[in-house]
Amino acid sequence: MCLVGVIVAIDDINIRYTVLTIDDGSGANIDLKIVRIPPLEHSPVDTSSTTTIGNVNVVSRLGIFKVLVNQQSLDIGTVIKAKGTISEFRGIKQLDLKRIWVVTSTNEEAQAWAEVAAFKQAVLSRPWHISSTEGKKIKSSIRAEKKKEQDFQRREADHQVKIKEREARLETRRRKEEAMMNAGALL
């Protein structure tokens, strides 16, 4: 997925993640998750790190927090173009960032919007058709997955029954041993 928008928030979640909140004009803000590579030696004062994206670094020192793209600091109000994959965290959709560029001019922003519109027109607006053989493969894989899930649940239920039977046998044995130990004891 590709989007162009304005950064409205930058959140330092922890030493593993940083989140950019983007307003792309769609009416809903979109969170971009940047996966950080934690440093080998943890310092509570300096948690600066590289990221899984080659041109992005996060500088986090006492009193300083910056996200750098191509050594250019991102700030609220910066326009960016980003590509990523859709994921979900706590029921909210977000974008796992794969590539990012800073949009430096309105012409560049208009060009990026035109690219997104052309992609929508060329690819997304056309109906996607699946051949009958592909459809059969998909249906059979769905059936196989359902059967696998049912088999797993059946095995899990059988396992739970065996655990309860074992616990009952152990409890019976414990009671017999307790009765034998208590026989003749002063109560």
N, CA and C atoms as an extended XYZ file, in Angstrom:
561
Properties=species:S:1:pos:R:3:atomname:S:1:resname:S:1:resid:I:1 pbc="F F F"
N         0.848       -1.172        0.000 N   MET     1
C         0.000        0.000        0.000 CA  MET     1
C         0.894        1.236        0.000 C   MET     1
N         0.480        2.221       -0.730 N   CYS     2
C         1.234        3.462       -0.841 CA  CYS     2
C         0.337        4.618       -0.411 C   CYS     2
N         0.904        5.557        0.336 N   LEU     3
C         0.132        6.728        0.728 CA  LEU     3
C         1.025        7.948        0.790 C   LEU     3
N         0.399        9.093        0.636 N   VAL     4
C         1.064       10.379        0.739 CA  VAL     4
C         0.276       11.194        1.748 C   VAL     4
N         0.961       11.753        2.733 N   GLY     5
C         0.236       12.517        3.733 CA  GLY     5
C         1.154       13.312        4.634 C   GLY     5
N         0.519       14.013        5.569 N   VAL     6
C         1.197       14.898        6.511 CA  VAL     6
C         1.352       14.176        7.845 C   VAL     6
N         2.525       14.270        8.451 N   ILE     7
C         2.743       13.689        9.778 CA  ILE     7
C         2.018       14.552       10.797 C   ILE     7
N         1.131       13.935       11.591 N   VAL     8
C         0.410       14.672       12.627 CA  VAL     8
C         0.850       14.275       14.033 C   VAL     8
N         1.593       13.156       14.162 N   ALA     9
C         2.119       12.748       15.465 CA  ALA     9
C         3.284       11.790       15.262 C   ALA     9
N         4.247       11.875       16.180 N   ILE    10
C         5.387       10.960       16.201 CA  ILE    10
C         5.472       10.414       17.621 C   ILE    10
N         5.348        9.088       17.752 N   ASP    11
C         5.343        8.465       19.074 CA  ASP    11
C         6.501        7.486       19.206 C   ASP    11
N         7.262        7.646       20.283 N   ASP    12
C         8.322        6.704       20.618 CA  ASP    12
C         7.696        5.667       21.536 C   ASP    12
N         7.280        4.530       20.983 N   ILE    13
C         6.568        3.516       21.750 CA  ILE    13
C         7.507        2.847       22.750 C   ILE    13
N         8.595        2.304       22.274 N   ASN    14
C         9.620        1.696       23.118 CA  ASN    14
C        10.872        1.541       22.269 C   ASN    14
N        11.864        0.785       22.760 N   ILE    15
C        13.109        0.682       21.990 CA  ILE    15
C        12.951       -0.177       20.747 C   ILE    15
N        11.788       -0.792       20.560 N   ARG    16
C        11.571       -1.635       19.378 CA  ARG    16
C        10.711       -0.973       18.305 C   ARG    16
N         9.871       -0.019       18.690 N   TYR    17
C         8.936        0.555       17.722 CA  TYR    17
C         8.826        2.069       17.881 C   TYR    17
N         8.659        2.717       16.730 N   THR    18
C         8.294        4.129       16.676 CA  THR    18
C         7.116        4.214       15.718 C   THR    18
N         6.145        5.061       16.021 N   VAL    19
C         4.943        5.162       15.199 CA  VAL    19
C         4.778        6.594       14.696 C   VAL    19
N         4.569        6.712       13.382 N   LEU    20
C         4.230        7.991       12.768 CA  LEU    20
C         2.745        7.955       12.448 C   LEU    20
N         2.005        8.968       12.859 N   THR    21
C         0.589        9.065       12.512 CA  THR    21
C         0.461       10.026       11.344 C   THR    21
N        -0.184        9.535       10.279 N   ILE    22
C        -0.264       10.275        9.021 CA  ILE    22
C        -1.714       10.631        8.714 C   ILE    22
N        -1.926       11.876        8.278 N   ASP    23
C        -3.229       12.303        7.769 CA  ASP    23
C        -3.094       12.394        6.251 C   ASP    23
N        -3.733       11.445        5.564 N   ASP    24
C        -3.616       11.415        4.094 CA  ASP    24
C        -4.814       12.059        3.410 C   ASP    24
N        -5.675       12.712        4.177 N   GLY    25
C        -6.832       13.375        3.597 CA  GLY    25
C        -8.023       12.462        3.410 C   GLY    25
N        -7.938       11.208        3.852 N   SER    26
C        -9.036       10.259        3.662 CA  SER    26
C       -10.105       10.387        4.741 C   SER    26
N        -9.828       11.155        5.781 N   GLY    27
C       -10.790       11.298        6.870 CA  GLY    27
C       -10.409       10.496        8.100 C   GLY    27
N        -9.450        9.614        7.978 N   ALA    28
C        -8.969        8.828        9.114 CA  ALA    28
C        -7.448        8.856        9.109 C   ALA    28
N        -6.867        8.973       10.283 N   ASN    29
C        -5.415        8.944       10.377 CA  ASN    29
C        -4.916        7.510       10.278 C   ASN    29
N        -3.705        7.361        9.778 N   ILE    30
C        -3.110        6.044        9.583 CA  ILE    30
C        -1.795        6.005       10.351 C   ILE    30
N        -1.592        4.935       11.129 N   ASP    31
C        -0.344        4.761       11.864 CA  ASP    31
C         0.647        3.983       11.025 C   ASP    31
N         1.874        4.500       10.933 N   LEU    32
C         2.975        3.820       10.261 CA  LEU    32
C         3.919        3.311       11.335 C   LEU    32
N         4.102        2.002       11.405 N   LYS    33
C         4.975        1.416       12.427 CA  LYS    33
C         6.372        1.254       11.851 C   LYS    33
N         7.348        1.832       12.549 N   ILE    34
C         8.756        1.682       12.186 CA  ILE    34
C         9.352        0.684       13.165 C   ILE    34
N         9.881       -0.410       12.643 N   VAL    35
C        10.509       -1.427       13.492 CA  VAL    35
C        11.968       -1.043       13.688 C   VAL    35
N        12.347       -0.857       14.962 N   ARG    36
C        13.712       -0.468       15.300 CA  ARG    36
C        14.546       -1.702       15.629 C   ARG    36
N        15.832       -1.624       15.371 N   ILE    37
C        16.760       -2.684       15.753 CA  ILE    37
C        17.434       -2.235       17.042 C   ILE    37
N        17.075       -2.867       18.177 N   PRO    38
C        17.630       -2.418       19.454 CA  PRO    38
C        19.158       -2.545       19.483 C   PRO    38
N        19.829       -1.587       20.131 N   PRO    39
C        21.288       -1.678       20.225 CA  PRO    39
C        21.691       -2.880       21.078 C   PRO    39
N        22.893       -3.391       20.846 N   LEU    40
C        23.369       -4.553       21.592 CA  LEU    40
C        23.516       -4.245       23.080 C   LEU    40
N        24.032       -3.055       23.375 N   GLU    41
C        24.179       -2.647       24.775 CA  GLU    41
C        23.101       -1.621       25.088 C   GLU    41
N        22.278       -1.938       26.084 N   HIS    42
C        21.159       -1.066       26.450 CA  HIS    42
C        21.643        0.043       27.373 C   HIS    42
N        21.343        1.270       27.006 N   SER    43
C        21.668        2.424       27.822 CA  SER    43
C        20.371        3.179       28.085 C   SER    43
N        20.020        3.434       29.355 N   PRO    44
C        18.776        4.156       29.631 CA  PRO    44
C        18.812        5.609       29.154 C   PRO    44
N        19.992        6.155       28.938 N   VAL    45
C        20.133        7.546       28.521 CA  VAL    45
C        20.079        7.681       27.001 C   VAL    45
N        20.662        6.719       26.276 N   ASP    46
C        20.729        6.790       24.815 CA  ASP    46
C        20.157        5.503       24.222 C   ASP    46
N        18.945        5.602       23.625 N   THR    47
C        18.319        4.433       22.996 CA  THR    47
C        18.217        4.630       21.489 C   THR    47
N        19.157        5.386       20.918 N   SER    48
C        19.188        5.586       19.470 CA  SER    48
C        19.387        4.246       18.786 C   SER    48
N        18.802        4.103       17.597 N   SER    49
C        18.933        2.822       16.902 CA  SER    49
C        18.706        2.986       15.404 C   SER    49
N        19.174        1.980       14.687 N   THR    50
C        18.849        1.888       13.279 CA  THR    50
C        17.487        1.198       13.183 C   THR    50
N        16.985        1.094       11.974 N   THR    51
C        15.679        0.466       11.776 CA  THR    51
C        15.791       -0.576       10.675 C   THR    51
N        14.683       -1.264       10.440 N   THR    52
C        14.660       -2.259        9.372 CA  THR    52
C        14.574       -1.594        7.997 C   THR    52
N        14.376       -0.279        7.958 N   ILE    53
C        14.327        0.469        6.705 CA  ILE    53
C        15.684        1.156        6.543 C   ILE    53
N        16.335        0.942        5.420 N   GLY    54
C        17.708        1.401        5.228 CA  GLY    54
C        17.942        2.887        5.399 C   GLY    54
N        17.007        3.730        4.983 N   ASN    55
C        17.245        5.171        5.030 CA  ASN    55
C        16.628        5.847        6.259 C   ASN    55
N        16.224        5.062        7.278 N   VAL    56
C        15.569        5.619        8.469 CA  VAL    56
C        16.386        5.269        9.711 C   VAL    56
N        16.645        6.292       10.528 N   ASN    57
C        17.296        6.111       11.826 CA  ASN    57
C        16.486        6.837       12.881 C   ASN    57
N        16.549        6.334       14.109 N   VAL    58
C        15.860        6.970       15.219 CA  VAL    58
C        16.911        7.406       16.233 C   VAL    58
N        16.924        8.703       16.560 N   VAL    59
C        17.840        9.248       17.553 CA  VAL    59
C        17.024        9.524       18.806 C   VAL    59
N        17.407        8.844       19.883 N   SER    60
C        16.669        8.989       21.138 CA  SER    60
C        17.665        9.068       22.287 C   SER    60
N        17.937       10.293       22.692 N   ARG    61
C        18.835       10.546       23.824 CA  ARG    61
C        18.084       11.384       24.835 C   ARG    61
N        18.673       11.555       25.980 N   LEU    62
C        18.053       12.344       27.041 CA  LEU    62
C        17.692       13.733       26.513 C   LEU    62
N        16.394       14.001       26.387 N   GLY    63
C        15.913       15.296       25.919 CA  GLY    63
C        15.842       15.455       24.414 C   GLY    63
N        16.264       14.458       23.644 N   ILE    64
C        16.259       14.550       22.181 CA  ILE    64
C        15.563       13.317       21.613 C   ILE    64
N        14.629       13.539       20.706 N   PHE    65
C        14.013       12.432       19.976 CA  PHE    65
C        13.782       12.890       18.546 C   PHE    65
N        14.388       12.184       17.600 N   LYS    66
C        14.258       12.519       16.183 CA  LYS    66
C        14.115       11.248       15.372 C   LYS    66
N        13.330       11.348       14.308 N   VAL    67
C        13.278       10.302       13.294 CA  VAL    67
C        13.901       10.922       12.052 C   VAL    67
N        14.949       10.267       11.550 N   LEU    68
C        15.679       10.793       10.398 CA  LEU    68
C        15.422        9.923        9.175 C   LEU    68
N        15.064       10.577        8.063 N   VAL    69
C        14.914        9.909        6.772 CA  VAL    69
C        15.929       10.548        5.844 C   VAL    69
N        16.874        9.747        5.365 N   ASN    70
C        17.981       10.268        4.546 CA  ASN    70
C        18.656       11.443        5.248 C   ASN    70
N        18.885       11.276        6.539 N   GLN    71
C        19.534       12.272        7.411 CA  GLN    71
C        18.745       13.579        7.512 C   GLN    71
N        17.464       13.570        7.118 N   GLN    72
C        16.595       14.732        7.246 CA  GLN    72
C        15.593       14.442        8.354 C   GLN    72
N        15.508       15.338        9.317 N   SER    73
C        14.649       15.133       10.476 CA  SER    73
C        13.177       15.290       10.105 C   SER    73
N        12.355       14.318       10.554 N   LEU    74
C        10.905       14.411       10.363 CA  LEU    74
C        10.309       15.179       11.519 C   LEU    74
N         9.311       15.974       11.220 N   ASP    75
C         8.628       16.730       12.259 CA  ASP    75
C         7.144       16.747       11.930 C   ASP    75
N         6.336       17.172       12.874 N   ILE    76
C         4.907       17.296       12.623 CA  ILE    76
C         4.719       18.344       11.528 C   ILE    76
N         3.923       17.996       10.519 N   GLY    77
C         3.714       18.881        9.382 CA  GLY    77
C         4.526       18.492        8.161 C   GLY    77
N         5.489       17.584        8.320 N   THR    78
C         6.288       17.115        7.186 CA  THR    78
C         5.420       16.215        6.311 C   THR    78
N         5.487       16.418        5.003 N   VAL    79
C         4.745       15.588        4.053 CA  VAL    79
C         5.658       14.448        3.620 C   VAL    79
N         5.119       13.223        3.687 N   ILE    80
C         5.906       12.053        3.299 CA  ILE    80
C         5.130       11.185        2.323 C   ILE    80
N         5.887       10.355        1.603 N   LYS    81
C         5.320        9.300        0.764 CA  LYS    81
C         5.830        8.005        1.371 C   LYS    81
N         4.923        7.070        1.662 N   ALA    82
C         5.313        5.844        2.345 CA  ALA    82
C         4.688        4.631        1.680 C   ALA    82
N         5.414        3.531        1.720 N   LYS    83
C         4.898        2.245        1.244 CA  LYS    83
C         5.059        1.244        2.374 C   LYS    83
N         4.085        0.342        2.477 N   GLY    84
C         4.165       -0.655        3.531 CA  GLY    84
C         3.110       -1.720        3.369 C   GLY    84
N         3.082       -2.611        4.343 N   THR    85
C         2.090       -3.688        4.354 CA  THR    85
C         1.100       -3.439        5.480 C   THR    85
N        -0.131       -3.829        5.242 N   ILE    86
C        -1.185       -3.601        6.230 CA  ILE    86
C        -1.099       -4.678        7.309 C   ILE    86
N        -1.171       -4.242        8.561 N   SER    87
C        -1.213       -5.162        9.697 CA  SER    87
C        -2.247       -4.632       10.684 C   SER    87
N        -2.383       -5.331       11.789 N   GLU    88
C        -3.379       -4.931       12.777 CA  GLU    88
C        -2.764       -5.036       14.163 C   GLU    88
N        -3.033       -4.039       15.017 N   PHE    89
C        -2.577       -4.046       16.401 CA  PHE    89
C        -3.747       -3.617       17.278 C   PHE    89
N        -4.151       -4.511       18.177 N   ARG    90
C        -5.270       -4.265       19.088 CA  ARG    90
C        -6.530       -3.828       18.344 C   ARG    90
N        -6.786       -4.496       17.227 N   GLY    91
C        -8.001       -4.255       16.469 CA  GLY    91
C        -7.972       -3.030       15.571 C   GLY    91
N        -6.840       -2.351       15.502 N   ILE    92
C        -6.728       -1.144       14.676 CA  ILE    92
C        -5.733       -1.423       13.560 C   ILE    92
N        -6.131       -1.108       12.339 N   LYS    93
C        -5.257       -1.308       11.184 CA  LYS    93
C        -4.108       -0.300       11.239 C   LYS    93
N        -2.939       -0.770       10.811 N   GLN    94
C        -1.774        0.093       10.713 CA  GLN    94
C        -0.941       -0.356        9.532 C   GLN    94
N         0.061        0.421        9.206 N   LEU    95
C         0.922        0.111        8.074 CA  LEU    95
C         2.324       -0.174        8.614 C   LEU    95
N         2.862       -1.363        8.311 N   ASP    96
C         4.246       -1.683        8.650 CA  ASP    96
C         5.115       -1.066        7.571 C   ASP    96
N         5.880       -0.070        7.934 N   LEU    97
C         6.639        0.724        6.975 CA  LEU    97
C         7.726       -0.099        6.299 C   LEU    97
N         7.802       -0.011        4.976 N   LYS    98
C         8.826       -0.690        4.183 CA  LYS    98
C         9.731        0.317        3.473 C   LYS    98
N         9.152        1.425        2.986 N   ARG    99
C         9.917        2.478        2.314 CA  ARG    99
C         9.296        3.821        2.665 C   ARG    99
N        10.142        4.851        2.700 N   ILE   100
C         9.640        6.185        3.010 CA  ILE   100
C        10.515        7.239        2.328 C   ILE   100
N         9.860        8.298        1.858 N   TRP   101
C        10.528        9.435        1.246 CA  TRP   101
C         9.905       10.706        1.798 C   TRP   101
N        10.706       11.762        1.911 N   VAL   102
C        10.187       13.071        2.293 CA  VAL   102
C         9.783       13.789        1.017 C   VAL   102
N         8.572       14.327        1.004 N   VAL   103
C         8.073       15.097       -0.142 CA  VAL   103
C         8.437       16.550        0.130 C   VAL   103
N         9.246       17.127       -0.754 N   THR   104
C         9.820       18.450       -0.477 CA  THR   104
C         9.066       19.612       -1.116 C   THR   104
N         8.209       19.321       -2.111 N   SER   105
C         7.512       20.431       -2.764 CA  SER   105
C         6.078       20.020       -3.089 C   SER   105
N         5.246       20.997       -3.384 N   THR   106
C         3.870       20.702       -3.739 CA  THR   106
C         3.794       19.992       -5.091 C   THR   106
N         4.737       20.293       -5.990 N   ASN   107
C         4.770       19.583       -7.273 CA  ASN   107
C         5.050       18.103       -7.061 C   ASN   107
N         5.994       17.800       -6.181 N   GLU   108
C         6.326       16.412       -5.871 CA  GLU   108
C         5.128       15.713       -5.218 C   GLU   108
N         4.416       16.437       -4.351 N   GLU   109
C         3.230       15.878       -3.706 CA  GLU   109
C         2.137       15.599       -4.745 C   GLU   109
N         1.919       16.531       -5.658 N   ALA   110
C         0.911       16.330       -6.707 CA  ALA   110
C         1.292       15.162       -7.606 C   ALA   110
N         2.569       15.008       -7.900 N   GLN   111
C         3.035       13.887       -8.715 CA  GLN   111
C         2.789       12.561       -7.982 C   GLN   111
N         3.048       12.537       -6.677 N   ALA   112
C         2.811       11.316       -5.895 CA  ALA   112
C         1.324       10.971       -5.881 C   ALA   112
N         0.464       11.977       -5.735 N   TRP   113
C        -0.984       11.726       -5.782 CA  TRP   113
C        -1.393       11.187       -7.154 C   TRP   113
N        -0.795       11.739       -8.209 N   ALA   114
C        -1.104       11.270       -9.566 CA  ALA   114
C        -0.684        9.809       -9.744 C   ALA   114
N         0.471        9.427       -9.165 N   GLU   115
C         0.915        8.037       -9.232 CA  GLU   115
C        -0.067        7.106       -8.521 C   GLU   115
N        -0.539        7.518       -7.345 N   VAL   116
C        -1.506        6.713       -6.598 CA  VAL   116
C        -2.807        6.580       -7.390 C   VAL   116
N        -3.265        7.686       -7.983 N   ALA   117
C        -4.497        7.655       -8.775 CA  ALA   117
C        -4.335        6.762      -10.004 C   ALA   117
N        -3.178        6.820      -10.655 N   ALA   118
C        -2.931        5.982      -11.835 CA  ALA   118
C        -2.907        4.504      -11.442 C   ALA   118
N        -2.302        4.184      -10.307 N   PHE   119
C        -2.282        2.801       -9.833 CA  PHE   119
C        -3.694        2.316       -9.544 C   PHE   119
N        -4.484        3.160       -8.904 N   LYS   120
C        -5.877        2.786       -8.616 CA  LYS   120
C        -6.638        2.545       -9.914 C   LYS   120
N        -6.449        3.421      -10.882 N   GLN   121
C        -7.142        3.291      -12.160 CA  GLN   121
C        -6.693        2.052      -12.928 C   GLN   121
N        -5.377        1.816      -12.964 N   ALA   122
C        -4.838        0.721      -13.771 CA  ALA   122
C        -5.015       -0.650      -13.125 C   ALA   122
N        -4.951       -0.720      -11.803 N   VAL   123
C        -4.939       -2.024      -11.142 CA  VAL   123
C        -6.182       -2.268      -10.282 C   VAL   123
N        -6.450       -1.374       -9.362 N   LEU   124
C        -7.491       -1.637       -8.367 CA  LEU   124
C        -8.912       -1.482       -8.883 C   LEU   124
N        -9.128       -0.650       -9.889 N   SER   125
C       -10.498       -0.430      -10.360 CA  SER   125
C       -10.974       -1.521      -11.316 C   SER   125
N       -10.075       -2.329      -11.808 N   ARG   126
C       -10.459       -3.421      -12.710 CA  ARG   126
C       -10.857       -4.646      -11.894 C   ARG   126
N       -11.922       -5.317      -12.320 N   PRO   127
C       -12.322       -6.534      -11.590 CA  PRO   127
C       -11.254       -7.613      -11.711 C   PRO   127
N       -11.046       -8.314      -10.623 N   TRP   128
C       -10.087       -9.406      -10.619 CA  TRP   128
C       -10.857      -10.693      -10.814 C   TRP   128
N       -10.415      -11.499      -11.747 N   HIS   129
C       -11.090      -12.758      -12.043 CA  HIS   129
C       -10.167      -13.924      -11.714 C   HIS   129
N       -10.789      -14.961      -11.179 N   ILE   130
C       -10.060      -16.178      -10.853 CA  ILE   130
C       -10.575      -17.269      -11.768 C   ILE   130
N        -9.661      -18.020      -12.359 N   SER   131
C       -10.081      -19.114      -13.232 CA  SER   131
C       -10.742      -20.210      -12.400 C   SER   131
N       -11.477      -21.075      -13.064 N   SER   132
C       -12.186      -22.135      -12.334 CA  SER   132
C       -11.206      -23.071      -11.637 C   SER   132
N       -10.054      -23.337      -12.255 N   THR   133
C        -9.072      -24.212      -11.598 CA  THR   133
C        -8.487      -23.541      -10.359 C   THR   133
N        -8.206      -22.240      -10.466 N   GLU   134
C        -7.713      -21.511       -9.292 CA  GLU   134
C        -8.775      -21.480       -8.199 C   GLU   134
N       -10.036      -21.274       -8.593 N   GLY   135
C       -11.141      -21.268       -7.635 CA  GLY   135
C       -11.265      -22.600       -6.919 C   GLY   135
N       -11.128      -23.693       -7.678 N   LYS   136
C       -11.190      -25.027       -7.073 CA  LYS   136
C       -10.039      -25.234       -6.094 C   LYS   136
N        -8.842      -24.771       -6.473 N   LYS   137
C        -7.686      -24.893       -5.577 CA  LYS   137
C        -7.924      -24.125       -4.279 C   LYS   137
N        -8.449      -22.922       -4.402 N   ILE   138
C        -8.712      -22.098       -3.223 CA  ILE   138
C        -9.755      -22.762       -2.330 C   ILE   138
N       -10.838      -23.243       -2.938 N   LYS   139
C       -11.885      -23.904       -2.153 CA  LYS   139
C       -11.358      -25.151       -1.473 C   LYS   139
N       -10.539      -25.943       -2.179 N   SER   140
C       -10.009      -27.166       -1.564 CA  SER   140
C        -9.033      -26.822       -0.440 C   SER   140
N        -8.263      -25.761       -0.593 N   SER   141
C        -7.357      -25.374        0.496 CA  SER   141
C        -8.140      -24.866        1.700 C   SER   141
N        -9.269      -24.189        1.469 N   ILE   142
C       -10.120      -23.747        2.582 CA  ILE   142
C       -10.708      -24.956        3.290 C   ILE   142
N       -11.196      -25.943        2.520 N   ARG   143
C       -11.738      -27.164        3.128 CA  ARG   143
C       -10.667      -27.901        3.925 C   ARG   143
N        -9.459      -27.992        3.349 N   ALA   144
C        -8.361      -28.672        4.041 CA  ALA   144
C        -8.007      -27.950        5.343 C   ALA   144
N        -8.010      -26.629        5.302 N   GLU   145
C        -7.709      -25.847        6.505 CA  GLU   145
C        -8.782      -26.063        7.572 C   GLU   145
N       -10.063      -26.090        7.164 N   LYS   146
C       -11.145      -26.344        8.117 CA  LYS   146
C       -11.012      -27.730        8.728 C   LYS   146
N       -10.711      -28.735        7.895 N   LYS   147
C       -10.542      -30.102        8.392 CA  LYS   147
C        -9.376      -30.176        9.367 C   LYS   147
N        -8.289      -29.503        9.020 N   LYS   148
C        -7.120      -29.475        9.904 CA  LYS   148
C        -7.488      -28.855       11.252 C   LYS   148
N        -8.250      -27.770       11.229 N   GLU   149
C        -8.672      -27.111       12.467 CA  GLU   149
C        -9.594      -28.020       13.280 C   GLU   149
N       -10.534      -28.697       12.618 N   GLN   150
C       -11.429      -29.627       13.316 CA  GLN   150
C       -10.643      -30.781       13.928 C   GLN   150
N        -9.684      -31.335       13.193 N   ASP   151
C        -8.847      -32.409       13.723 CA  ASP   151
C        -8.050      -31.937       14.940 C   ASP   151
N        -7.528      -30.731       14.857 N   PHE   152
C        -6.781      -30.180       15.981 CA  PHE   152
C        -7.680      -30.044       17.207 C   PHE   152
N        -8.888      -29.516       17.014 N   GLN   153
C        -9.813      -29.350       18.140 CA  GLN   153
C       -10.226      -30.701       18.720 C   GLN   153
N       -10.417      -31.712       17.858 N   ARG   154
C       -10.759      -33.048       18.338 CA  ARG   154
C        -9.612      -33.624       19.164 C   ARG   154
N        -8.377      -33.493       18.637 N   ARG   155
C        -7.214      -33.988       19.387 CA  ARG   155
C        -7.057      -33.249       20.712 C   ARG   155
N        -7.295      -31.955       20.687 N   GLU   156
C        -7.205      -31.158       21.915 CA  GLU   156
C        -8.246      -31.619       22.931 C   GLU   156
N        -9.481      -31.890       22.493 N   ALA   157
C       -10.532      -32.383       23.396 CA  ALA   157
C       -10.157      -33.749       23.957 C   ALA   157
N        -9.639      -34.644       23.101 N   ASP   158
C        -9.186      -35.960       23.570 CA  ASP   158
C        -8.075      -35.814       24.604 C   ASP   158
N        -7.169      -34.909       24.342 N   HIS   159
C        -6.064      -34.672       25.271 CA  HIS   159
C        -6.587      -34.189       26.627 C   HIS   159
N        -7.557      -33.284       26.602 N   GLN   160
C        -8.132      -32.777       27.851 CA  GLN   160
C        -8.830      -33.893       28.627 C   GLN   160
N        -9.522      -34.791       27.916 N   VAL   161
C       -10.180      -35.928       28.570 CA  VAL   161
C        -9.132      -36.814       29.228 C   VAL   161
N        -8.041      -37.102       28.534 N   LYS   162
C        -6.979      -37.933       29.097 CA  LYS   162
C        -6.359      -37.277       30.318 C   LYS   162
N        -6.171      -35.978       30.273 N   ILE   163
C        -5.615      -35.269       31.432 CA  ILE   163
C        -6.548      -35.411       32.625 C   ILE   163
N        -7.856      -35.243       32.418 N   LYS   164
C        -8.816      -35.355       33.521 CA  LYS   164
C        -8.851      -36.781       34.063 C   LYS   164
N        -8.793      -37.793       33.182 N   GLU   165
C        -8.757      -39.187       33.632 CA  GLU   165
C        -7.511      -39.453       34.468 C   GLU   165
N        -6.370      -38.940       34.013 N   ARG   166
C        -5.117      -39.120       34.754 CA  ARG   166
C        -5.199      -38.455       36.116 C   ARG   166
N        -5.739      -37.229       36.149 N   GLU   167
C        -5.891      -36.531       37.429 CA  GLU   167
C        -6.810      -37.295       38.361 C   GLU   167
N        -7.887      -37.883       37.826 N   ALA   168
C        -8.808      -38.668       38.657 CA  ALA   168
C        -8.101      -39.902       39.216 C   ALA   168
N        -7.304      -40.599       38.384 N   ARG   169
C        -6.550      -41.762       38.866 CA  ARG   169
C        -5.559      -41.369       39.949 C   ARG   169
N        -4.862      -40.254       39.746 N   LEU   170
C        -3.908      -39.794       40.748 CA  LEU   170
C        -4.597      -39.416       42.055 C   LEU   170
N        -5.766      -38.805       41.942 N   GLU   171
C        -6.520      -38.425       43.156 CA  GLU   171
C        -6.985      -39.673       43.896 C   GLU   171
N        -7.454      -40.705       43.167 N   THR   172
C        -7.874      -41.963       43.787 CA  THR   172
C        -6.687      -42.615       44.494 C   THR   172
N        -5.553      -42.646       43.833 N   ARG   173
C        -4.341      -43.216       44.415 CA  ARG   173
C        -3.917      -42.438       45.659 C   ARG   173
N        -3.987      -41.105       45.591 N   ARG   174
C        -3.622      -40.282       46.743 CA  ARG   174
C        -4.522      -40.571       47.932 C   ARG   174
N        -5.822      -40.722       47.664 N   ARG   175
C        -6.764      -41.001       48.750 CA  ARG   175
C        -6.487      -42.363       49.383 C   ARG   175
N        -6.185      -43.377       48.561 N   LYS   176
C        -5.852      -44.701       49.104 CA  LYS   176
C        -4.606      -44.627       49.977 C   LYS   176
N        -3.562      -43.931       49.475 N   GLU   177
C        -2.337      -43.802       50.248 CA  GLU   177
C        -2.584      -43.024       51.533 C   GLU   177
N        -3.428      -42.012       51.481 N   GLU   178
C        -3.748      -41.224       52.669 CA  GLU   178
C        -4.486      -42.086       53.681 C   GLU   178
N        -5.443      -42.889       53.187 N   ALA   179
C        -6.189      -43.781       54.087 CA  ALA   179
C        -5.248      -44.795       54.724 C   ALA   179
N        -4.282      -45.335       53.948 N   MET   180
C        -3.340      -46.305       54.471 CA  MET   180
C        -2.417      -45.645       55.496 C   MET   180
N        -1.967      -44.438       55.250 N   MET   181
C        -1.082      -43.738       56.170 CA  MET   181
C        -1.800      -43.351       57.446 C   MET   181
N        -3.088      -43.030       57.327 N   ASN   182
C        -3.847      -42.596       58.485 CA  ASN   182
C        -4.376      -43.783       59.307 C   ASN   182
N        -4.305      -44.980       58.763 N   ALA   183
C        -4.788      -46.143       59.483 CA  ALA   183
C        -3.935      -46.333       60.740 C   ALA   183
N        -4.554      -46.344       61.855 N   GLY   184
C        -3.858      -46.563       63.117 CA  GLY   184
C        -3.199      -45.309       63.658 C   GLY   184
N        -3.295      -44.206       62.984 N   ALA   185
C        -2.683      -42.980       63.492 CA  ALA   185
C        -3.655      -42.330       64.465 C   ALA   185
N        -3.089      -41.566       65.363 N   LEU   186
C        -3.923      -40.842       66.312 CA  LEU   186
C        -4.494      -39.611       65.622 C   LEU   186
N        -5.791      -39.555       65.603 N   LEU   187
C        -6.428      -38.420       64.935 CA  LEU   187
C        -6.937      -37.446       65.887 C   LEU   187
